[in-house]
Amino acid sequence: MPHISLQKVSIFYGKHQALGNVSVDIPDGQITAIIGPSGCGKTTMLKSLNRLSDLNEEIKVQGQVLIDGVNIYDPKADIFALRKKVGFLSQRPFPLPMSIYDNIAFGPRIHRMNRREMLEQIIELEKHNPAEGFCCADALKEGAGHRHHERDIMVEYYLRLAGLWSEVKDRLHAPASRLSIGQQQRLALARALAVEPEVILADEPTSALDPISAQVIEKQFQQLKKNYTIIVVTHILRQARRVADYVIFLYLGELVEHGPAAQFFNAPQDDRTRAYISGEIS
Amino acid sequence: MKWRKLEEAIFKGLMLFSLASVFVVLVLIIGVVAWKGAPAINLKMLIELPKGGYYLGGEGGIANAIVGSFYLTLGASLISLLLALPIAFALQREYTRRSVAQFTRLMLDMLWGMPSIVYGAFGFVIMVYFGLNASLLGGIIALSLLMLPIMVRTMEEVIRMIPLELKEVAYATGATRLETTFAVVLRQALPGVATAVMLAFGRGIGDAASILFTAGYTDYIPKSLFDPAASLPLAVFFQIGTPIPEVQQRAYASALILLVIVLMASLGARLLSSRFSRNIVR
């Protein structure tokens, strides 16, 4: 049973149809790229997966989005639990208006995680996903008894996981807005990971970044896909080729083709896909 | 071509002229009030209550009006702030439909434009109906009515400038509307909130018409909310109307004190809002 499954999903902005009758299963533990030209429904589709699209009062969603078999558009669905499960990275990184430390601690705080839960989460996570140069057990011994010790460890762990720790460890309490934009995006990744999502949605996460920061983010994704299902919207074909295991191609709100990356790029079935890949349409 | 350059020069000249005239008016106002009032200012005036025959040139000071003005305006600022913040928050798109919010804005703008004597008259009618005398409480309520729309509209303009993407970050983490409002919106809008309070404070402390009937005037410092309260604008008003030159000079001195209070509050708000800007995301 796939983690995420869209069944006959159509999305309307007022009378305008942004996405038409999309049915697709998104594979677990892989990077899925949603590609296609601008204005073809990529972001709309992505934001429908954690119901961020709800913020637009004119939007209407038909069909079902099943996550672990539960339709997230069911009126009884718990939207806050959904968003905890499905993390999100926006196109332009926005740090929350608080310190670097508080940006990471924000999620665990609002979800009222206590010290024990934080600790258990990290120990569990460390088993499959060790952050470089970090050992939770050692860190625990080091500052035992300190008041917010567990939270400190958690913040460090996620900053390491996002590859940001070494750059910010000396200024954890400085405003996050002073980070460079590439650092802000990695902070956003760490912040999203800190609520322990199972899925990560990313809306053109590198489009505002310099090439080096972009590379760092892509590398993090490759690391993370072992433990998370990642869905990336991109209109950079080369990026899709580099990172994607599975590709979904949208054109003018229609799902044209989807399949494993190798098959999609080497043997596309649809004429429009061929035209898009060869660069005839963009 | 020549004509277009001339046009450019004429309009630049016009702008500079307008700018200069605003500046000149400001300097003139402060200059005239200071020139006419400064000689009458002394410590006695600031700390003593009016003694017998004060309004005919006798001994004493206007401590009653200074303290009265602070009581009235601080009280009204507090009440307005407690009401204005929730209203400004509620006008966000997450809470209120756009049409309703627009209508509320229109109402608030009408209230903002209402002449303050109307608030005074309205307050007076209410007080007569309930058989109340002119009192500090009555003045505070009338002033709150005057200050509330200024605060709400100013805050709300700032809150509306906050990019939706910034709020999305919090929502995507699983935050509720309330958590997002406090963690993101309030923090981000804090400098604007400070400005709004200041703007309303300046308008409130300088207003004579709304408190003329509601707070009354007295030579004493009010001991309870139900005592009448003096105020600086009315002190100016009563003293400037006499034929005695010394008393007229005291009117200018009172105006100067009022001016200094407003300028200091304005400066204070500036300092405060730059402190609050530390974590702001631009």
Interface residues (C-beta under 8 A of the other chain):
Chain A: N50 L52 L55 E57 F80 A81 L82 R83 K84 G87 F88 S90 Q91 R92 F94 P95 L96 P97 M98 S99 F106 G107 I110 H111 P175 A176 S177 A188 R191 A192 V195
Chain B: R93 E94 R97 R98 P163 L164 E165 L166 K167 E168 V169 A170 Y171 A172 T173 G174 A175 T176 E179 A183 V184 R187 Q188 R278 N279 I280 V281 R282
